[in-house]
Amino acid sequence: VKVFLTPNSIGKFTRSLKLFVEMSTNVKSNVEKTLINVPITYSCETAQLKIHEQTKEIEGFAENEIQVEVLVENVSNVDGFFSVEKLHDAEMEVRCEEEKFHISPMSKKSLKLIITPLKSGEILKHVHIIALGSNKKFPIYIDCKSLPPNVVIKPGRICEQELEVLVKHDTRIFIENRSETKARFFLKLEHDKDCFNINPHGGILSSN
């Protein structure tokens, strides 16, 4: 008789398997039953995870996906089943290509994280790897430097010539995006709003 055990709680447990044996005689009405208790003792554990290169220093552009590899290792002698939390806030989005994964005992696995910074500047965040069946969490720290777009405006100065009073004068400026990410721009007049006007007031520049 095969006994299959799938524990769903961490710890040491003692259970019993009840075995009923019927001893029949020639008289059908006289049936003797014997109860045998088979003790089952087991210990349920979860794997211990080691994350190599804890701090990931990465660099990229805001609103562009950055892919990084993170090496994790199961340093225990039991199979490990894990899931990766998603991160989504005003500064950054982080997700794993494999939301759930398995690592054999004393084995390593490379995880692909897809990171999207949502603002420029340095962003420090972390995501958790969770051991399924327990409350163990293993953090992955992310140090991301999000670069602003490289935008050039030509010419640097406009309307240097003399203008006639009440005569409309049109001129142009050119905004060039020299980076590998799209760029949003907004234009605002600081002085003499009654005399000057601009069109458009903003827009999106595609990547170079």
Helices and strands as residue ranges (DSSP letters): E 11-24, E 31-44, E 49-51, E 55-61, E 66-74, E 80-84, E 87-88, E 92-96, E 100-103, E 107-117, E 121-131, E 137-147, E 151-154, E 174-177, E 183-186, E 202-205
